[in-house]
Each structure stands twice: as structure tokens, then as C-alpha cells.
Amino acid sequence: MRDKKRLVSVGNFKNETDRPLVLYLEMLCAEVHLSPGHEVELLGMASPELLPISVSVSDGSVTVYPQRVFDPEWHVRFKGKLIPAGWPTRLSEHE
């Protein structure tokens, strides 16, 4: 993994429902599972190709697609912790 200091914020996501929510991070199929009330900052590796991103919302999930880069090395910041996004990443394990 490259230097984490090069990560930049691309958005914040909060589960304001009463059900679990999955944040799908493409193109490498990473998943971040948010329980009700969880909020994360999504970060990707800084590069001119990182933005823009596309966001698709459906029942129980949000999918984030980078439009010009294959692997943005997604991370989330949750309760002050920097966590690499994997398959799956369960935020309840980081409380």
C-alpha cells in the first residue's frame, strides 16, 4: 500500500435508517457495512483521475464508482480510525 498521507476525502456517508446499510466501493468490490447511526468519511488515493465519482443509491445500499481510475485504494475514517476498505469491512468491529 502506498503512503496513507496521500489519501483525500471524496465524501461522507451516514446510515440514517433503522437497518444495516452496505457501502459498495468499486471497482474492486470492497464493502463497508454501516449499522444504524454509523457515519464514515470515504477516502481514496490522491490522483488527478480520482474524481469525479458516481454514487448510486438503492434500498439497503450505496454504490460508489470511480469514473477514471480502477483502484483508488479506498479507506474509510470511522470514529477517528483510518480503516482500509476490504471485503467485507464491518464497522461494528471497529467501535
C-alpha positions as CSV (number, residue, x, y, z in Angstrom):
1,M,0.0,0.0,0.0
2,R,1.2,3.5,-0.8
3,D,1.7,6.3,1.8
4,K,-1.6,6.9,3.6
5,K,-0.7,10.6,3.7
6,R,-1.8,10.8,0.1
7,L,-5.4,9.9,0.8
8,V,-8.0,12.5,0.1
9,S,-11.6,12.8,1.1
10,V,-14.3,12.1,-1.5
11,G,-17.4,12.2,0.6
12,N,-19.2,11.4,3.9
13,F,-21.8,8.7,4.2
14,K,-24.2,8.2,7.2
15,N,-26.7,5.5,7.8
16,E,-29.8,7.4,9.0
17,T,-32.1,4.3,8.7
18,D,-33.1,1.7,11.2
19,R,-31.5,-1.1,9.1
20,P,-27.9,-2.0,8.2
21,L,-26.5,-0.3,5.1
22,V,-23.8,-1.5,2.8
23,L,-21.4,0.9,1.1
24,Y,-20.1,-0.9,-2.0
25,L,-16.8,0.5,-3.3
26,E,-16.0,-0.3,-6.9
27,M,-14.1,-1.4,-8.9
28,L,-12.5,-4.0,-6.6
29,C,-15.7,-4.9,-4.8
30,A,-14.9,-3.6,-1.3
31,E,-17.8,-3.4,1.1
32,V,-18.3,-1.3,4.2
33,H,-21.1,-2.3,6.5
34,L,-22.7,0.5,8.4
35,S,-25.1,-0.1,11.3
36,P,-27.8,2.5,12.0
37,G,-26.2,5.7,13.1
38,H,-22.8,4.9,11.7
39,E,-21.1,7.6,9.7
40,V,-17.8,7.4,7.6
41,E,-15.6,9.6,5.6
42,L,-14.6,7.9,2.3
43,L,-11.1,8.5,1.2
44,G,-9.2,7.5,-1.9
45,M,-5.6,7.7,-3.1
46,A,-4.9,11.2,-4.4
47,S,-4.6,11.3,-8.1
48,P,-5.9,13.6,-10.9
49,E,-8.1,10.6,-12.0
50,L,-9.9,10.0,-8.7
51,L,-12.7,12.5,-9.3
52,P,-15.4,12.6,-10.3
53,I,-17.1,9.6,-8.7
54,S,-20.6,8.3,-9.3
55,V,-22.9,7.4,-6.4
56,S,-25.9,5.0,-6.9
57,V,-28.4,4.6,-4.0
58,S,-30.8,1.6,-3.7
59,D,-32.7,0.0,-0.8
60,G,-30.1,-1.0,1.8
61,S,-27.0,0.0,-0.2
62,V,-25.0,2.8,-1.7
63,T,-22.5,2.1,-4.5
64,V,-19.6,4.4,-5.3
65,Y,-17.9,4.1,-8.7
66,P,-14.7,5.9,-9.7
67,Q,-15.1,7.0,-13.3
68,R,-11.5,7.2,-14.4
69,V,-9.3,5.1,-12.1
70,F,-9.5,1.3,-11.5
71,D,-8.2,1.0,-7.9
72,P,-8.5,4.2,-5.7
73,E,-7.3,2.2,-2.7
74,W,-10.4,3.0,-0.7
75,H,-10.3,3.7,3.0
76,V,-12.8,5.0,5.5
77,R,-12.3,7.1,8.6
78,F,-14.6,5.9,11.3
79,K,-14.6,7.4,14.8
80,G,-11.1,8.7,14.2
81,K,-9.7,5.5,12.9
82,L,-8.4,5.1,9.3
83,I,-9.5,1.7,8.0
84,P,-8.6,0.1,4.6
85,A,-11.8,-0.9,2.9
86,G,-11.9,-4.7,2.3
87,W,-14.4,-7.4,1.7
88,P,-16.2,-7.1,4.0
89,T,-15.3,-4.2,6.4
90,R,-17.7,-4.3,9.3
91,L,-17.6,-1.0,11.2
92,S,-19.1,-2.7,14.3
93,E,-15.8,-4.5,14.7
94,H,-14.0,-1.1,15.0
95,E,-16.1,0.5,17.7
